[in-house]
């Protein structure tokens, strides 16, 4: 008896048609969230981030988000400073794509350079 291959939908099941534009919503900083650029990967899901308020923070990826996105040096991220030691530490809660950089600048957010 021969097994039939199963179709597994997934990522390739939706194809964008030629000429079709993709509209995405961008996550903007709220309340005390800050835009920053990863300057150094420290290991163990921790990064040194140069934030737009001219402070350098050691930021971690919270456990619930650890496998949601991969971060490397030079990536633009959204940082939520901690309540205690907020000037030194924080959490990375979102990673922006390369195309989001221009949108953030148009909206008036300062993106630091490393």
Secondary structure, 3 states (H helix, E strand, C coil): CCCCCCCCCHHHHCCCCCCCCCCCCCCCCCCCEEEEEEEEEEECCEEEEEECCCCEEEEEECHHHCCCCCCCCCCEEEEEECCCCCCCEEEEEEECCCCHHHHHHHCCCCCCCC
